[in-house]
Amino acid sequence: LSDCLACDSCMTLEEGARVFQQNQKEFFRILNLNKKCDTSKHKVLAVSLCPQSLPYFAVKFNLSVNEAAKRLCGFLKSLGVHYVFDTTIAADFSILESQREFVQRYQRRNQEEHALPMFASACPG
């Protein structure tokens, strides 16, 4: 995962090893292996699309965001990807949870010394 900035050491060593496996070279290696072997021996490939990437493709190819998502999903499946997941709902839940926590902390700001400031982040990688 070459885009990781290692900004907050958010991963354990084991998670880091798994993330390291998620790179372009490994992705294409598995695609090529899957093409050469029986489908019962295929490794399952799953891709997650973050909400920030879809507008980029939409603008680049002069499409709506929904059309860009459909075409990108179709393209990835044509390569041999088994599952394509849209993480927009997960991102929305993350924002809602951060909002909920901030409101709770704000309401406790006079009772608890460390209620504020609240630090939050979303991985830019």
Summary of the structure (lengths in Angstrom):
residues: 125
radius of gyration: 19.4
end to end distance: 8.1
largest distance: 64.4
contacts: 253
relative contact order: 0.13
helix: 54%
strand: 6%
